[in-house]
């Protein structure tokens, strides 16, 4: 199973590295959104600092939509998904492999975005462990939900527009919980960030389990 | 034992009956040509035999596995060349086949010999598939089928887009596979070539396979698609 997971993740990451979409499109997109939020809030440091967590995770959701769309497109182009089915890889391994590849890309963008909010918004970090743990757990939850939904809409003709309509509301719990945990990590609000992180982890586990179980039938039927 | 045994099989694509009342029996080492007009159901029949579609009703057994229950087992033992090549554009030729090899638990070292068999030159092997011509892609996809050494080859227009040399290679590959005991179902509009290759042919019309005869005698050709004399 681990061999297949790595095989799928390696394949997706190799394709992304070669197409340079994450580097040349997703990352500039994310940084542009962060800067535009700054313009929209009149570059008011006080407001920006207070809103940093929400703006950060909202941008991450936009990034995730693009990453999931790319991941889905890899398998729908030229019937490539058929190769996965015929090769006999367990669908649960495909799910985990694809989710891991998305997570690596989104996490990479997040790390650079953290630098962005520190510079552009003047944010300061009070708890690095909480900040790092939030990034990792939220990213895994996003990747699990996105991969599952990507498979669900793979057979839909207008999947590029349907995916964000479905994915963004589905990820609302991640936006809320990750923003609160970040508020604590950045010292913006006096909340229990670790408790919010627990909620985030619960959401991630549920979606990961759902994905592991449902990905096979979805792969077959779409 | 029949490699393919379909009895009154019905396959729905959505609510549309893409195949209805299909009866087909194919024995080991046969090369069966599926002929019929566009949209007759040839490609659907191949995908069905590959375990990619579920039977709505009737009985369907491929390689000893019931398509109602054991489609993953069927998929692992067949090689399907469809209209699309099922290759990743941003991976090189070698990377594509190595991925397939590893996923199918085949030694990656065998990729080279599979590409050799399809005449894919060394200079193309490190080129990303997205930069290949349609014919070159087709050769790589066929190399992927050959790499798996399937018991059942399902080839949808295998000659399409290939030059003369490529077509000869395909014919050689199919003949070699059948000589090794594999069974081949091939859908083709290139009847001159396909008839030279096939040991039997059946007609697919309106999602139904017409009764066929074994061994070349009494071959059914209701559409008169071929004016050739039978061998």
Interface residues (C-beta under 8 A of the other chain):
Chain A: X3 X4 X7 X11 X14 X15 X18 X19 X74 X77 X78 X79 X80 X81 X82 X83 X84 X85 X86 X87 X88 X89 X220
Chain B: X50 X52 X54 X71 X72 X75 X76 X78 X79 X80 X82 X83 X84 X85 X86 X87 X88 X89 X90 X91 X95 X99 X100 X102 X103 X104 X128 X144
